[in-house]
Amino acid sequence: EEATPRTGLLRDFLPGISPVVQQALDYSCDNNNFHLLREAAVSCLGRLGFFTDKAMVLNEHKSVLLTIACNEDEPLTVRSQAMMALTDWALVFDEILQPIESGESLVDLLKVLL
């Protein structure tokens, strides 16, 4: 894949922004202000996935977003951002549709959607 000046710049920027997004994901949604921050972080993670290494998306980010999407304690707006990111990624990465282990069970994006 040939990097254009724009994608090259984004890839240089990712190592600095990823910890910020991760820190925002660590906040609880108990407080409405954190709810909005967490929603923005989930949305940002979804967009960053298009500029991140495929292995990182599949091995790290996919499980984070599936966990959020399946968590009934999450606000619906946060869960919907996670589902939108996962379905967007499914258009680019076929492996997004493959089930992953979460704890003692398999989580399947297609079953979550249905």
Secondary structure as the mmCIF struct_conf table of DSSP 4:
data_model
#
loop_
_struct_conf.conf_type_id
_struct_conf.id
_struct_conf.beg_label_comp_id
_struct_conf.beg_label_asym_id
_struct_conf.beg_label_seq_id
_struct_conf.end_label_comp_id
_struct_conf.end_label_asym_id
_struct_conf.end_label_seq_id
HELX_LH_PP_P HELX_LH_PP_P1 GLU A 2 THR A 4
HELX_RH_AL_P HELX_RH_AL_P1 PRO A 5 LEU A 25
TURN_TY1_P TURN_TY1_P1 ASP A 26 ASP A 26
BEND BEND1 TYR A 27 TYR A 27
BEND BEND2 CYS A 29 ASN A 31
HELX_RH_AL_P HELX_RH_AL_P2 ASN A 32 LEU A 48
TURN_TY1_P TURN_TY1_P2 GLY A 49 PHE A 51
BEND BEND3 THR A 52 THR A 52
HELX_RH_AL_P HELX_RH_AL_P3 LYS A 54 MET A 56
HELX_RH_PI_P HELX_RH_PI_P1 VAL A 57 HIS A 61
HELX_RH_AL_P HELX_RH_AL_P4 LYS A 62 CYS A 70
TURN_TY1_P TURN_TY1_P3 GLU A 72 ASP A 73
BEND BEND4 GLU A 74 GLU A 74
HELX_RH_AL_P HELX_RH_AL_P5 LEU A 76 VAL A 92
HELX_RH_3T_P HELX_RH_3T_P1 ASP A 94 LEU A 97
BEND BEND5 GLN A 98 GLN A 98
STRN STRN1 ILE A 100 SER A 102
TURN_TY1_P TURN_TY1_P4 GLY A 103 GLU A 104
STRN STRN2 SER A 105 VAL A 107
HELX_RH_AL_P HELX_RH_AL_P6 LEU A 109 LEU A 113
#
